[in-house]
Amino acid sequence: MSTLKVGGIRGVSASSDAITVANDGTCTANVSSVNGGQIGNRRLNSNGEFQVFQRTSSAADIGGSEGYFAPDRYSQHGTGNMRYTASQSTDVPAGYGFSYSLKYDCTTASGTVAAGHFVAIEHRMEGQDLQVFCKGTAQAKQYTLSFHVKSPKTGTHWIELYDNDNNRHVCKSYTVSSADTWQKVSLTFPADTTGAFGNDNGSSLRIFFWLMAGSTYATNTPTSTWATFDSDARATGQVNVFDSTSNDFFITGIQLEVGSVATDFEHRLFADELRRCQRYYFRIPYQGASNGGGVYLGSGKETGSNARVAVDFPVPMRAIPSCAASNLLADDETSATSANTVSSVLASSAEPDRGRVEFSGGSYSSGNSISLATGQATDSYLEGSAEL
């Protein structure tokens, strides 16, 4: 083997080096893009390494219904007799810098899959965050999705991208060759010159990580190019991850980016990832006895039969959220009466960044100043949801 020793590399007509090589073998590169995209914020999806679990770090008995139960931004999607626990796990692939993964622990098995039963992990994304793909134009770009998976089942697993604006989809499969072993998966999906994503805050792209599929979703051959949605051709040949209560499925390091090459996972600070997730859901909870239990939420006044308190949300949300509360404490600051427990929100007049929480309960004087805080009960919280 021969060695080419250079001090720098530059383009034919360039006046400076694109790569400068130091004597110790290190180099400096003038990089203008990575894989045809920007250098920073390459990862377009949020919570890809499952750092944020605002609702709970472990949700049991999931199955038969759909929704956000445990990890932020990833819904548990499916129907059937199986049941599982979704939790934040420290089982991660070594050497990649991940601290957490999403774990599905099968607690009730479904050995025979009925036609309409399925399970998938779903991630939804706003159209205004996807314009970089130039979808629906002659300059449309490819999509590369990478992630790390540890599946209890060898064989075929499916990934589906669904264009919610134009009812189109594309599917790719990957093969698990060794059960209960971490492996990295990189899949490149073709560009689509048909149907642009809406440039707004609506749900434009949905990513499905299939884990089980009945014949309703798995009869025809899934399309490997973008095409009109075919509900019978989404996950044909998908293995059943829920055929035994011994089965545990793990996933982490999910990254969607522009182009045909899977770059290294883009890690973010926890605070950054949390704020991205709070755009869709926030929960201000009980903080523990060492903090006095309470978190100040806002102030307002008694209006007669109800109290109204203005609350600033942690971040501006995607849309006007729906709000809920449990065991909040409301104090009449004017007359210095003791705190009253507020367990339900009657109404909320909200904007994406703030809301007026209205509630009843307690003994106040009309027009008096009211302050609101979380209480010392462990189930005390205020939450807002603007999920896609």
N, C-alpha and C positions, 0 to 999 in steps of 0.2 A: 504494500500500500504506500502510495506517495503522498506528500503533503504540499499543498500550495500555500506559500507564505506571502501575505499581502498586508499592507498598512491601511488600505481603504478600498472601497468599491464605489464607483459612480457611474451614472448614465452616460451614454455616448456623447450627448450634447450638454451635459451638466457642468457647472462651474465649481461644484463642491461635492464632497463624498456623501453618498447616501448611508454608507456604513464605514465607520472609522474603527480600526482594530488596534488595541493597545498591546504593548509588549508582553503583558501578563496573560494575553489570550482573551480578555474581555473586549466588548465592542460597544459602540454608541451608534444608534440608528436614528435617522431622521424619518419618523413614521408619520404618514399623513392619514392612513386609515388602516383598519384591521378587517380583513375579509370583505373589503368594499364598503364597510360601514364606519361609524365613528369609533374612536378609541375608548372613550368613556361611555357609560350607559349602554353598553352593547346588549346587556341582558334586558329584554323588554318585559318579561314577566316579573311578578313580585313574589316574595317569600319562597324563593326556589330552594333554599336550604333549610326551610321549616324552622326558623328561629322564633316566629311569632304565633302564639296560641292564646289569643286574648280571651276566648270563651271558656276554655278549659284545656288542660294538658292531656286529658284522657276522657273520651266519651264512649260509654259502653252501650251494648245492645242496639247498635246501628244496623239498619236493614229494613226493607219494606217501605221506606220513605226516603225523601231526598232533602238535602239542605246542608247548611254549614254547621257542623257539630263540634269540630275540634280545630284543625289548623285554619288560620286566616287565608282567605282567597282560594282555597281548594275545597270544593263541595264534595260530599259523599253522595254519589248519584246512582240510583238503582232501585230495583224491586226484587222481591223473592223471599224465600223462607230462611235464607242464611242470616246469621247475625255475627257481628264482629265488633271489636273495640278499636277505635282509631286513637292513636296516642303519639306524643312526642317521644322519640327514642334516641338514646345516645349510641345506638349501634350504627356505625357509619363506615364507609370505605376508608382505609388508611392512606395517609399521604396527600389528601386533597384539601385539608383545612376545614372540613365540615365538623360541626358540633352535634348536629341533630339530623334525624330523618323522620319521615312519617311512617308509622307502623300500623298495619292492619293485622289484628290477631283474631282469627276465626274462632268463634265461640259456639256457634250452631252451624253444623255442616249442611250442605245441599249437594248430595252426590249426584242426583238426577236433576238436570236444569230444565225447568219448564220453558215453553216457547217464549213467553214474554218476560222472563226473568233475566236480569243483567246486573252487573256492578261495574262502575267506572269512577275514576277520580277525574273531576272536571275543573278546569281553570278558565275563567272568562276574562276577556280583555276589551277595553274601550277602543272604538274606531279611531279616535284622534291620536292614540298612541301607536297606531299601526300604519300611518301614512307612509312611513319609510319603505314599506314593501311595494309601493306604487301599484297596488293591485288594481286591475281593470284598465291598465294603460299598456302601451307598447313597451314601456320601460320596466315592466313588472319584474320583481326580484324573487329569488328563492328564499325558502325558510329552512333554517337548520335548528333542530331540537335535539338537545343532548341531556342526559341524566344518568344517574347511577341507580341500579335496581338490584334487589336481592329477593328473588322469587322462590317459593317452595316448590314450584312446578317447572320442569323443563318443557321446552316446546315453544309454540307460537304465541306471541303476545302482540296486541294491536294498539296502534296510536292513530287517532283520527283528528284532523283539523276540520272544523265546521265553520263556514262563512254564514253567520246568522243574518246578514243583510241581504244576501242573494240566494240563500238556500242551496249552497254548494258545499261539497266536501272532498277531501282527499285522504287516503289511508296508507299507512306503512306498517309493516310488521317487523318485529325483531325476535330473535330466537334465544331463549335461555338454554344454554348447554349444560350447565351445572347448577343443580338446585341448591338453595340456601347459601349462595356464594355471590359476593358483590361483583358486578360487572358494569362497565360503562357502555352506554348505548348512544350512538350518534346517528340521526336520521335526517336526510335532506329531502324536502318536499319541493315540487316544481313551482315555478312562478305561475301566476294566473292573470292573463290579460283580459279576462271577462269579469265584470262586476266589481266595482270599487267598494272599499270599506267606507261606511259613513264617517265623515269627519266631525264626530261629536262624542258625547259621553255615553252613548248607548253600547250595548253588548254586541260587538261585531265578530270577534273570533272566539271560538270555544275549542279548547284542547281536551280530548278524552283519552285517558289512560285506561284501556279496557282490562278487566280482571276476570270477567265471566260474561258469557253471552248465550242466550237462548236462540232458537232458530228464527225468531222474529227479526233478529238483528244479524243473523249469520247464515243466510241461505245462498245469496249470490256472491260472486267474487268481488271483494272491495276494489274500488278504483284507485290506481296509483297516480292518476292525473286528476286535476280538478274537474268535477262534473256535477250535474244536478244531483241533489241529495237523493240517495236510495236507502231507505230505512232497512232493507233486507241485506245490505252489503256494507256492513260497518266493521264486523269482527269475526268473519267466517274462519273457523279453525282455532279460535281463541281457547286456550286451556282454562280449566276451572280452578281458580285459586282457592275456592271455598269448599272443596270436596272432603276436607278433614279438619277436625278441631286442632290438629297438630300444626296446621299451616299458619305461617307468619309471612307477610309480605312487607317489604321495606322499599322506600324510594327517597332520593334526595338529589341535590345538585341539578335541579331542572333549570335549563336555560334555553330560551328562544331568542334567536338572533337572525340578522339579515345575512344572506349569502349561502354558499355551499360548503363552508368549512366550520366545524365546531371548534371554537376557540376555548381557552381555559375558562373555567367558571369565574364569573365576576362577583367576588365577595363584596358585600356592603356592610357598613357599620349597622349594628342592631338598631340604633336610633333612627337611621335612615329607612331601614326596612319597616320598622314599626309605623312611621309616619305614612309610608306608602299604603300600608294596610288600613290605617285609620281613615283613609279617604273613603273606605267602603264600610267600615264597622269600627266603633270604639266602645270600650267598656271601662268605666271608671269605678274600680271596686274598693271594698274594704282593704285597708292597708296594713292591718296587724296592730296588736296592742302596743308595740313599741312606738308607733306613730300616733298614738292616741285614738287610732281607729278611723278617724275621719279625714276626708279630703274636701276642702271648701269648693263649692260648685258655683255659687252665685248669690245674688241678692234680689229682692223684689218687694212686693207689698201685699197685704191682705186686702181683698176687694169686697169682703162681705161674707159670702159662703165659701169662697175658694181663695187660695193663695197663688200668686204668680211670681215666678223667679226667672230672671234672665241668666242663661248659661252659655258660655263660650265653649264651642267644641274644640278638641285638641288640634284639629287641622280642618281646613275647608273640605267638605265632603263632596263626593261625586254629584250628589243631588240632595234635595231636601230629605232628611232621614226620618224614619219612624223611630219613636223613642219609647223606652220602657224603663221602669225603675222598681226597686225593691228596698224596703227598710231604710229610706233616707231619713235624715233628721232635719226638721224645720224649727228654727228658733225665732220667737218674737223678740227682736232686739230692742224695740221701743219700750215695752213693759217688762223686759227681762224675765219672761216666763220660761219655764223649762222646755226642752226640746220635745217635739211631737214626732211620732213615727209616720212616715209617708211610705206606703207600700205599693201604690199604683199611680200612674200618671193618667189624669183624666183627658188631657189634650195637650198638644204642643203646636204652637205657631212658630214655625222654624224657617230659617234660611240655611244654606249649606254650611255656613260657618258659625251660626249661633241659633239658639232657640229659646222660646219662652215656655218653661215647664209649668203647667197648671195642675194643681192638686187640691184635694180637700182633706180634712182631718185636722184635729187640733183645736185649740181655743185661742183666738186672736181678736184683736180689736181692729175694726175696719180702718184701713189706711196706714196701719203700723208697718214698720220695716221688718222684713223676713229674710233670714239667711238660710241657705240650704247646704248640706254636706252629707257625705256618706257616713253611715253609722258604724258602730263597733261590731255589729253582727256580721258574720262571715258571708252572709248572702246579701249584703248591702251593696247596691250598685246603681249606676245610671248608664244606660247604653243607647246608642243610636245606630241604625242600619240603613245604608244606601247601597246594598249589594246589587250587582248586575243580575 
